[in-house]
Each structure stands twice: as structure tokens, then as C-alpha cells.
Amino acid sequence: MRDTTPLDRVIVGAGMSGLAHAVHARGRGDRVAVLEASDAVGGVIATQTTHGYRHERAATSIPSSAYDLRDLLAAVDAQDLLVPASEAAKAQFLLTASGLVPVPRSPPALLRTRLLSTRAKLRALGELVRGRRQAPEGETLHAFVTRRFGRAIADTFLRPFTNGIYGAAPERLGAADAFPRLVALERRRGGVLRGMMSGGLGGSASARAKGSKRQVLMPRDGTASLTAAVAASLGSAVHLGTHVARVEPGDVERPARVHTQDGQSFAAHELSLAIRAPAQAALLTEAYPHLADMLRAVDYVPMVVVAVGYASGAGPALPHGFGFLRGPGSTARILGATFNSCLNPAVAPAGGTLLTTYIGGSEDRAAVALDDDALRAIVLDDLAQALGGPIEPTLFDITRWTHAIPMFVPGHRGRMAAAAAELAAGRIRLLGSHATGVSLNDCCRPAAPVQGPLPTGLVRR
Ligand SMILES: Cc1cc2nc3c(=O)[nH]c(=O)nc-3n(C[C@H](O)[C@H](O)[C@H](O)COP(=O)(O)OP(=O)(O)OC[C@H]3O[C@@H](n4cnc5c(N)ncnc54)[C@H](O)[C@@H]3O)c2cc1C
């Protein structure tokens, strides 16, 4: 058993969410402990080097607008670990029935693209004069974009984007849940394009983005180097191999507590659960059965991540770009690919090519159960079609995630907010990508304590 003097904060989980939260709390002078069940920090983030190819099992790239992540790295003196991707990152492709087509990146390019009819282009530009509307309650992202820009934009660009980035069809996502800023632009600025042209929603992120070039950033030494650097700054506050088995809520005069599988117990003014929703549900079943049911129902998309590496001459040269997303008319099963060695040649041996493909998501839940041979056949066939030639890979690495990315379905944020309000009284906070947002940057956003410290003299054991 440990000392029963409460810590300021006990954090369960040493993925990016838990580690970032611990650094912020430390920065305020809090005494913290981070309890991690496995024997490594990073959670889903893992970088591996195989046959000279440095590949990722989850996050690979970060937009330069990821200011919360960048601030976190600066706070632990690790800002040099993020470097700009090559110029190739500026081009993105859609895989269509007639091969790879560049995604238009500006209004003039949108007017020139052959991906849309003239009528669809005019309908999209009409968003500028569509004016302020109140998004209906529970509107899906697909319905929102169709209402503002027309169906062709929703099907041609939005669907590949949400499938490729979030693994979910836009009909399944709530507009205000998955992209609250878009909905706020309509409400507060009278339209999405109008709002973007007038500098977004204001606030410190918009101010910082103004005048700075939008870029893609890459972890110089692999994404796991980011979580390793953040964890290193926390030193002995991170306890590996410490599986939390039970939690006890606190109240205004009593700390919350956690009990670990190996019989330790920790008391804290605040308990932060930086673990996925089903794991939170397991810990909260006893004290909050209704919240546990809600968390159990949070739907995560499954995803298979396949890293493919090949030597010079063993496959086609990649087009200069970030990668491609499966677009309209394509018969491919893969959702898209990232051209890692275009973005950062250091991830492959000299002359080699590394790319990462994704299969699964909300509309292809069976993919995660495919065996290695089936996945190999699908990936190599689809890539041969997309890139215009067969590949003989040196590296073919498969990672199956049954719970890859939480789906922000209509009403998700409201349910999470109600849970947060109820749990705050018990000195418990929910973190993790389903609570804060799915990107690494979302996981790093600072948050104020849920309750003040316990009044001196009132601490009951
Ligand atoms: C395939 C994939 C690709 C992605 N690509 C990108 C990208 O390119 N860019 C980007 O910004 N984001 C990307 N993301 C999202 C981002 O990587 C995740 O949102 C983020 O890493 C989640 O971190 P987390 O700390 O919330 O959760 P996790 O990483 O799941 O960490 C939770 C931790 O809690 C521990 N734990 C669980 N239960 C217990 C317990 N009872 N006791 C103690 N410890 C426990 C686990 O062992 C784990 O270490 C991607 C995600 C996936 C899956």
C-alpha cells in the first residue's frame, strides 16, 4: 500500500492524452502519478524499424496548426522533434475509376477540376451567398455539407476525406460533433467560406495561424519519439506495468482513489481516466452504471494499417504527393495510402519506397478479421491499380486495430459533456480521443481541474 496523502492528480493511461495531461498538471505545480498497464508509454503510438524501413502503427503526420501538441513539445524542450514534411505534402490525390486525380487546393483549382460538373462547381461556390442558417439538431456531416455546398462536394471530397482520415462515412458523423468549427462558422460568420475568408472563428489558434504557412509536420525520429520525450520529462511519475482495476469516486471533502491489480492504492484530488471508452466503462460500472453503459456504446471503427516497403525497381515510383484517398468510382477496397518516403525520405533505405495503406472503417468492419494472405492480396492489387504497376515488397507489416478511432456520431459531444459534468462531482475526468477529439493535437489540449483541491483538514481516509 502507498502513502495515503492524496496526490493532486492520478492519471490512468500513458498514451498521448495521459502524458500531455500530466505535463500540464506538473506545469501548474501539481504532484502527479501516471499509471500505465503495459510496459511501454505511447498507447496506440508505436514506431518500428524493419529492414531499414521506419514505419508507424498509428499516427504518422501532424498539421502545422497542431498548436497544442507543439506547445506541449516546447514545454518539454522537444520541439525539434517535429520537422516540416517535404514539398510533396502539398499535393493530394483521389483514386478514381480513371486513376489518381489531384485534389484541387484553391478556388481556381476547384473551378478547373474535372472531378466536378460545372453545375456542381457553381452550386459549391454559391455557399458564399447561402447565408446564416441554424443547423438542425443531430444533423449529420454529410447533410450539413450537402446543404451548404451540394451533394457532389459531399460525395466527391467529403466522403473520401472522412473515410480516409477518420475511417467513417460522413452519414455516420454528427456535423457539430465531428467538425464543430464548421457548424460554428455557419452560425457565427454566416457561412463556411465567408468565415474562412474572414479569418475563422478568432481565438488564439486562429491568430497564430494567421500569416503562418500551412504545412504538414513529421516526427523527425518517428511518432513514438514524441511520446517518449514527453514521458521522459515526467521521470519517475510514470509507473509502467500498473494496471488500474478499480476506482472510487471522491467528493467535496474526500479524494478519489484507484486500486491497481497488484494491490497498490493511490488517492488524488482528481482522477483522470486517459483510456479508451470501453476501458473507462469497466472502471466506472460499479459507481456509475448508467455512464458505463453510455461509454460501452461509444462506437470505434476497426482499421487495418499496412506498411509496405520496396526497393528501387521493385515497384512503381510514387507520384510526388502526400498520398491518395479512395474517391468516387474506384473499386479499390483500401481507403487510401500515405506516401511516407515522399514526405520524409529518411524513413526508407536509400532509393527505397515506404507507404502506409488503411483498410476497414465504418463501412468495412469485416476487414479487420481478414487473414494476412487475404490482406496482402487486396493491398498489393489495389496499389498496383492505383500506382500503375506491381510491387514486390521487402516490408509488408500488418497492424489490426479493433478499436481504432471513436466515431463522433450525432449527439456524441452532448453525451460526453453530460458525463463530464456528473463525474466532476466525483473528482473524475474522462480523457482520450473519444472525449477530447481524435487527433494527437486534440489529445494535448490543456484543461482546467474539475474541482479545486480538498479543503485542508477535511481529508478523510
Ligand atoms: C491507425 C491510426 C492512425 C492515426 N493517425 C493519426 C495521425 O496521422 N495524426 C494524428 O494526429 N492522429 C492520428 N491518430 C490518432 C491518435 O494517434 C490517437 O487519437 C491518440 O494517440 C490516442 O491517445 P490516447 O492517449 O487517448 O489513447 P491510447 O493511445 O489508447 O492510450 C491509452 C493507454 O491507456 C492504457 N490503459 C488502458 N487501460 C488501462 C488501465 N486499466 N490501467 C492502466 N493503463 C491502462 C493503455 O495501455 C494505453 O497505453 C491515429 C490513430 C490510429 C488508431
The ligand as an SDF file (V2000), in Angstrom:
LIG
                    3D

 53 58  0  0  0  0  0  0  0  0999 V2000
   -4.4990    3.8230  -37.1370 C   0  0  0  0  0  0  0  0  0  0  0  0
   -4.4580    5.1960  -36.5190 C   0  0  0  0  0  0  0  0  0  0  0  0
   -3.8780    6.2480  -37.2350 C   0  0  0  0  0  0  0  0  0  0  0  0
   -3.8360    7.5410  -36.6820 C   0  0  0  0  0  0  0  0  0  0  0  0
   -3.2350    8.5590  -37.3820 N   0  0  0  0  0  0  0  0  0  0  0  0
   -3.1460    9.8010  -36.8320 C   0  0  0  0  0  0  0  0  0  0  0  0
   -2.4230   10.8570  -37.4880 C   0  0  0  0  0  0  0  0  0  0  0  0
   -1.8290   10.6530  -38.5610 O   0  0  0  0  0  0  0  0  0  0  0  0
   -2.3910   12.0860  -36.8980 N   0  0  0  0  0  0  0  0  0  0  0  0
   -2.9950   12.3310  -35.6850 C   0  0  0  0  0  0  0  0  0  0  0  0
   -2.9550   13.4590  -35.1970 O   0  0  0  0  0  0  0  0  0  0  0  0
   -3.6550   11.3330  -35.0160 N   0  0  0  0  0  0  0  0  0  0  0  0
   -3.7280   10.0920  -35.5540 C   0  0  0  0  0  0  0  0  0  0  0  0
   -4.3610    9.0740  -34.8740 N   0  0  0  0  0  0  0  0  0  0  0  0
   -4.9960    9.3730  -33.5730 C   0  0  0  0  0  0  0  0  0  0  0  0
   -4.0380    9.3960  -32.3730 C   0  0  0  0  0  0  0  0  0  0  0  0
   -2.9340    8.5510  -32.5880 O   0  0  0  0  0  0  0  0  0  0  0  0
   -4.8180    8.9270  -31.1390 C   0  0  0  0  0  0  0  0  0  0  0  0
   -6.0060    9.6840  -31.0050 O   0  0  0  0  0  0  0  0  0  0  0  0
   -4.0320    9.1110  -29.8330 C   0  0  0  0  0  0  0  0  0  0  0  0
   -2.7350    8.5760  -29.9490 O   0  0  0  0  0  0  0  0  0  0  0  0
   -4.8060    8.4410  -28.7010 C   0  0  0  0  0  0  0  0  0  0  0  0
   -4.0790    8.5620  -27.4930 O   0  0  0  0  0  0  0  0  0  0  0  0
   -4.7600    8.2400  -26.0830 P   0  0  0  0  0  0  0  0  0  0  0  0
   -3.7430    8.5380  -25.0400 O   0  0  0  0  0  0  0  0  0  0  0  0
   -6.0560    8.9550  -25.9650 O   0  0  0  0  0  0  0  0  0  0  0  0
   -5.1390    6.6900  -26.1070 O   0  0  0  0  0  0  0  0  0  0  0  0
   -4.2410    5.3720  -26.2100 P   0  0  0  0  0  0  0  0  0  0  0  0
   -3.1240    5.5980  -27.1380 O   0  0  0  0  0  0  0  0  0  0  0  0
   -5.2050    4.2630  -26.4870 O   0  0  0  0  0  0  0  0  0  0  0  0
   -3.6050    5.1820  -24.7420 O   0  0  0  0  0  0  0  0  0  0  0  0
   -4.3200    4.6400  -23.6510 C   0  0  0  0  0  0  0  0  0  0  0  0
   -3.3250    3.9930  -22.6970 C   0  0  0  0  0  0  0  0  0  0  0  0
   -4.0250    3.5760  -21.5270 O   0  0  0  0  0  0  0  0  0  0  0  0
   -3.5120    2.3230  -21.1090 C   0  0  0  0  0  0  0  0  0  0  0  0
   -4.5480    1.6460  -20.2780 N   0  0  0  0  0  0  0  0  0  0  0  0
   -5.7530    1.1430  -20.6910 C   0  0  0  0  0  0  0  0  0  0  0  0
   -6.4360    0.6290  -19.6470 N   0  0  0  0  0  0  0  0  0  0  0  0
   -5.6620    0.8190  -18.5400 C   0  0  0  0  0  0  0  0  0  0  0  0
   -5.8180    0.5080  -17.1340 C   0  0  0  0  0  0  0  0  0  0  0  0
   -6.9360   -0.0830  -16.6670 N   0  0  0  0  0  0  0  0  0  0  0  0
   -4.8180    0.8530  -16.2800 N   0  0  0  0  0  0  0  0  0  0  0  0
   -3.7030    1.4800  -16.7270 C   0  0  0  0  0  0  0  0  0  0  0  0
   -3.4920    1.7830  -18.0460 N   0  0  0  0  0  0  0  0  0  0  0  0
   -4.4680    1.4640  -18.9300 C   0  0  0  0  0  0  0  0  0  0  0  0
   -3.2140    1.5980  -22.4100 C   0  0  0  0  0  0  0  0  0  0  0  0
   -2.2770    0.5520  -22.2110 O   0  0  0  0  0  0  0  0  0  0  0  0
   -2.6550    2.7390  -23.2650 C   0  0  0  0  0  0  0  0  0  0  0  0
   -1.2450    2.8700  -23.1300 O   0  0  0  0  0  0  0  0  0  0  0  0
   -4.3970    7.7670  -35.3870 C   0  0  0  0  0  0  0  0  0  0  0  0
   -4.9580    6.7010  -34.6630 C   0  0  0  0  0  0  0  0  0  0  0  0
   -4.9770    5.4240  -35.2110 C   0  0  0  0  0  0  0  0  0  0  0  0
   -5.5370    4.2850  -34.3990 C   0  0  0  0  0  0  0  0  0  0  0  0
  1  2  1  0
  2  3  1  0
  2 52  2  0
  3  4  2  0
  4  5  1  0
  4 50  1  0
  5  6  2  0
  6  7  1  0
  6 13  1  0
  7  8  2  0
  7  9  1  0
  9 10  1  0
 10 11  2  0
 10 12  1  0
 12 13  2  0
 13 14  1  0
 14 15  1  0
 14 50  1  0
 15 16  1  0
 16 17  1  0
 16 18  1  0
 18 19  1  0
 18 20  1  0
 20 21  1  0
 20 22  1  0
 22 23  1  0
 23 24  1  0
 24 25  2  0
 24 26  1  0
 24 27  1  0
 27 28  1  0
 28 29  2  0
 28 30  1  0
 28 31  1  0
 31 32  1  0
 32 33  1  0
 33 34  1  0
 33 48  1  0
 34 35  1  0
 35 36  1  0
 35 46  1  0
 36 37  1  0
 36 45  1  0
 37 38  2  0
 38 39  1  0
 39 40  1  0
 39 45  2  0
 40 41  1  0
 40 42  2  0
 42 43  1  0
 43 44  2  0
 44 45  1  0
 46 47  1  0
 46 48  1  0
 48 49  1  0
 50 51  2  0
 51 52  1  0
 52 53  1  0
M  END
$$$$
